[in-house]
């Protein structure tokens, strides 16, 4: 029962940040699970199982508050699903630690770039729809591999490229629902076919997953309202700052 309430708190905090800034639920939740000794594939599967519910609630909130740019949603979601399925299949058969340093370096560089843009007050611009396809492909793959790379990769890149933060966060969070369902289905398929040998460990973490689901559902409905009300410049600074914090935290994990 203690495990459930611990992860309920983690779920509330992680989803509150994720809903407002378009990232961090997966990274925070996965980091806590990995710190407790959970294998990478099991941690990623657990987080994505919880995200099926939390991303649905968050997407509904962003849609209600008109934070979604629909012309970008379809290419982003489709490419994200493809990248996520490939990443989930790779993760269940291989060790993903080799790619982590490159992700950390990317997050840090994008974070610095976003802070620089915010400080120079560069005006926003609308990205063409074709850009979101390749971006979603990479983001989906990294999300499955790292258990939470979708928001840090896709939201941050769109904000860094000058897209309006509210629309970028709302669109990316809504597309994440489709990505999460696809990744979770791939983990189930890997379990059924025997490709995933460590899948039995999932049963040992049911309380943690349940806590993440309940905690995330508590915070997710407020996502759209927060993004709608917070000023653009504040959101931009917050996204850049969070990226640098996440990169520093994951870099510390790599060194210890």
C-alpha positions, 0 to 999 in steps of 0.5 A: 500500500505504501508503494501505491501512495508513493507512486500516486504522489509521483504521478500527481507531480509528474503529470502536473509538470507534463500537462503544463510543459508538455514533458516530464511524466515519463522521464520522472516516473521512469527515473523513480522506477529505475532508481528502485532497480526496475529493469529498463524495459519493465520500467518503460512498459509500466510507465506507458501502461499508466500513460494510456489513461493519463494522456487520454485525460490530458488530451481531452483537457487540451482539446477542450481549451483549444490548445491543439493545432489539428493540421499538425496532429495527424502527421505527428501522431502517425510518425510517433506511433511508427517510431514508438513501435520500433523503439518498444520492440528494440528495447525488449530485446536490447540494452538501451543504455548506449543511446542515453548519453546522446539524448542527454546532450540533445536535451541540454543543447535544446534547453539552452537554445530555448532559454536564449530565444526567450531572453531575446524575445524572438517572435513565434512562427508556425511550423509546416506540417511536413516537419512534424513527421520526422520529428514524431518518428524520432520522438516516438522511438526515443520515448519507447527506448527511454521511457519518456522521451516524447515530450522532451524531444518533440515539445522542446524542438517545436518550441525551440523552432519558434512555435507557439508554446501553448499550441506545441504543448497541446498538440504534442500531448494530444498526439502522445495518447496514440503513441502510448497506446501503440507502445503499450500494444507492442509490449503486450505483443512482445510478451505474448510472442516470447520476445520479451524474456523479463516481462514476468517482472511486470507483476511485481510492480502492479501497485506502482503502475496503479499509483501512477495512473491514479495520480496522473488522472488527478492532475491531467484534467488541469493541463489544458487550463494551465497552458492556456492561462500561463503567458507565452514567455513564462512557458518558454522559460519554463520549458527551457529550464526544465530541459536543462534540469532533466538533462543534468539529472539524467547526466548525473545518473549516467555518472553514478 
